Amino acid sequence: MADTRTITVTVNGRVCSREVETRLTLADFLRHELNLTGTHVGCEHGVCGACTVLVGGVSARACLMLAVQCDGREVATVESLADGDELNPLQQAFRDNHGLQCGFCTPGILMTLTEFLRDHPDPGEAEVRDVLSGNLCRCTGYQAIVAATLDAAKRMRGGA
């Protein structure tokens, strides 16, 4: 019999209580228990960044974290970024600058950049490239992603 525990997690502003196996990853909890499929699982080793979410406002690899580790904490996924059909400035900049291709890595990149832009509202290109080094994208050379990030930072500072 599997070891289980009841956890209460605030995900995207909603309080969720579930009984889960103690070995269930946060990524699987989000995808299979809460049907939040924007968090993608790529490498399952924490290398690719596709599963990046914010836990307590800090980037975390959901494939490496257990759901039970989030008991009593706040988790934000890519689904939290838009307000209904209205994209947030980062998402809109990605759209306007063609910052995605297949889109598999995009949710993790958006979450990484959400934290980064919150803490660095006026980044340079080198800083953006550095923070993106933890997110692997096989479709692009990152130029459009960097351009979208710099555009989003400008929009968020009120310079759009």
Residue pairs with C-beta under 8 A, 6 or more apart in sequence:
2 21
2 22
2 23
3 21
3 22
3 23
4 19
4 20
4 21
4 22
5 19
5 20
5 22
5 68
5 71
6 17
6 18
6 19
6 20
7 17
7 18
7 19
7 20
7 67
7 68
7 70
7 71
7 72
8 15
8 16
8 17
8 71
8 72
9 15
9 16
9 17
9 29
9 67
9 70
9 71
9 72
9 73
9 74
9 75
10 16
10 73
10 74
10 75
11 30
11 34
11 36
11 74
11 75
11 76
11 77
12 36
12 75
12 76
12 77
12 79
12 80
13 80
16 33
16 34
18 29
18 33
20 29
20 33
20 67
20 68
22 66
22 68
23 66
24 33
24 66
24 67
24 68
25 62
25 63
25 64
25 65
25 66
25 67
26 53
26 55
26 60
26 62
26 63
26 65
26 66
26 67
26 69
26 70
26 75
27 39
27 41
27 51
27 62
27 63
28 41
28 67
29 67
29 70
30 36
30 39
30 53
30 62
30 75
30 77
31 37
31 39
31 41
33 67
36 77
36 79
38 77
38 78
38 79
38 107
39 51
39 53
39 62
39 77
39 78
39 107
39 108
40 50
40 51
40 104
40 105
40 107
40 108
41 50
41 51
41 62
41 63
42 48
42 49
42 50
42 51
42 63
42 104
42 105
42 136
43 50
43 63
44 63
45 63
45 64
46 61
46 63
46 64
47 136
48 105
48 108
48 135
48 136
49 61
49 105
49 108
49 109
49 112
49 134
49 135
49 136
50 104
50 105
50 107
50 108
50 135
50 136
51 61
51 62
51 63
51 108
52 59
52 60
52 61
52 62
52 107
52 108
52 109
52 111
52 112
52 135
53 59
53 60
53 62
53 75
53 76
53 77
53 78
53 111
54 60
54 75
54 76
54 111
54 114
54 115
55 65
55 70
55 73
55 74
55 75
56 73
56 74
57 74
57 76
57 115
57 118
58 115
59 111
59 112
59 115
76 111
76 114
77 107
77 111
78 106
78 107
78 108
78 110
78 111
81 87
81 88
81 90
81 91
81 110
81 114
82 88
82 91
87 95
89 152
89 155
89 156
89 160
90 110
90 113
90 114
90 117
90 148
90 149
90 152
90 156
91 110
92 152
92 155
93 99
93 148
93 149
93 151
93 152
93 155
94 100
94 106
94 110
94 145
94 148
94 152
96 148
96 151
97 144
97 147
97 148
97 151
98 144
98 148
99 106
99 144
99 145
99 147
99 148
99 149
100 106
100 140
100 144
100 145
101 137
101 139
101 140
102 139
105 135
105 136
105 137
105 138
105 139
108 135
109 132
109 135
109 137
109 145
112 131
112 132
112 134
112 135
113 128
113 131
113 132
113 149
113 152
116 123
116 128
116 131
116 149
117 123
117 149
117 152
117 153
117 156
120 127
120 153
121 153
121 156
121 157
122 153
122 157
123 131
123 149
123 150
123 153
125 146
125 150
128 146
128 149
128 150
129 142
129 146
132 142
132 145
132 146
132 149
137 145
154 160
